[in-house]
Amino acid sequence: MGFYVRTSLRAGPFRFTLSQAGMAVSTAIPGLRVGMGPRGNVVRMGRGTVSYRTVAPGRDVVMHDVVSLIPAQPSDVVQQLQKAAGRRPYWPFALATVLVAGLVTGRFGLVIIAIGLPFVLWVALRDRAARAVVVMYDVTDEAAARFDHLVNAITDLQRTHGFWLITASGAIASTYQFKVNAGASNLLRRLNATALLAGPRILITNVAVPTLTAGNLSVHFLPDRVLIRDGRHIADLAYQHLHVGVEHSRFIETGPVPRDGTVVDSTWRYVNVKGGPDCRFKNNARLPILLYGRLTLRSHNGLNLVWDASQAPLVHAVANALHHSITARPPVIHS
């Protein structure tokens, strides 16, 4: 599947609609819809240009009308995401107020609760909008082709049966370590990873967001930048500052072997100095050596992420798609 560009999306009770005139926002209850617009918050990509605006709905939706666009600083989106994530939800207080009011009003309590619950629902929807950042993209021409290439590559990576984030590495330093670690030259600690098409929950956008995630860490590839989330910390990076490496790696698999993995050799759980089985150990199992694809994401400001996948061609496809984004001409900003 390719990426999609929706012309409208919802954040809590608010609907954002993208048109040629700009972006409009409206909110509705049964029988009533109130709207704002049309100018506003849009990221436009096409013919080598990028215009960048965002909106972070607060307690009230605020449309930031930027008259003259300037190149977006890497911290702009991050600041809005962190601000939105830090907002306190109010629906628990609204629910508690309704329940207390229902209890103290005696026989009319059920009526008060029945009337108050829709209000609590409305507050919950407002909370959801307040804890979100809306980014609308209009992606066309070469930029669309590049992003479509990346979305398809991450989509294909979902087929792999083995995908990991390498979290630690240690070199084998002694003969004993060599013998009891199947003759490996270094040990790796890894975490199960997933490839998907979903951005951070607080980011509401109209395009598919290719994502690599493992534990609390995730890397989200947007049309104009890369978002890196580690727990509550969020950072972003321009594609031109991303360094991508790809290679084959041999891995001694002590756990389940991925069904799509390529076995290229074998070794023993305990080996002698010549690489053969160490007969002093009972139940000395034979272990397969698999050929994996390794994707490395680095930057000059300290990013260093290493991913292994059981299908090397799929890793090469992702790296190739990222290289297309990295080598693209930097965007020219127009007002």
Secondary structure, 3 states (H helix, E strand, C coil): CCCCECCEEEECCEEEEEECCEEEEEEEECCEEEEECCCCCCEEEECCEEECCCECCCCCCCCCCCCCCCCCCCHHHHHHHHHHHCCCCCHHHHHHHHHHHHHHCHHHHHHHHHHHHHHHHHHHHHHHHHCCEEECEEECHHHHHHHHHHHHHHHHHCCCCCEEEEEEEEECCCHHHHHHCCCCCEEEEEEECEEEECCCCCEEECECCEEEEECCEEEEECCCCEEEEECCEEEEECHHHCEEEEEEEEEECCCCCCCCCEEEEEEECCECCCCCECCCCCCCCEEEEEEEEEEEEECCCCCEEEEEECCHHHHHHHHHHHHHHHCCCCCECCC
